[in-house]
Amino acid sequence: MQRSTFKVFFYVKRQSEKHGQVPVMGRITINGTMSQFSCKLTVRSSLWDAKANKASGKSLESQRLNEKLENIKTNIGKQYQRLCDRDSYVTAEKVRNAVLGMGDDCRLLLQTFDEYLAGFLKRVGKDRAYSSYDNYRK
């Protein structure tokens, strides 16, 4: 199996500065493919250390932000590992969607009901009546 490169990077979006606060963004890179997302966090632009990819200083604000970023990074790593165990090919987009809860594991009610009807149809004639199946389909 070929070795995969995996990197999580945080940066601030300086052009979106409001009241001295800038939004913190994240970037997931896997084998050259990347996907960006908003961390839903803001930081004073003067506190951000671009080289370290985190807030600088020992203030309570910096410590809390860095702790939240570390939690996000850990969650991304766990989702990446889970997807690697399940799938043979993992992309940055798949990891981002899994972290944000937009994964392919999410099924809609109608999809679940269609699966139920398929199972129901297999049981018609054994312990289910076709008229019941027909009523469900309507």
Buried (B, 14 or more C-beta within 10 A) or exposed (E): EEEEEBEBEBBBEEEEBEEEBBBBBBBBBBBEEBBBBEBEBBBBEEBBEEEEBBBBEEEEEBEEBBEBBEEBBEEBBEBBEBBBEEEEEBBBBBBBBBBEEEBEEEEEEEEEEEEEEEEBBEEBEEEBEEEEBEEEEE
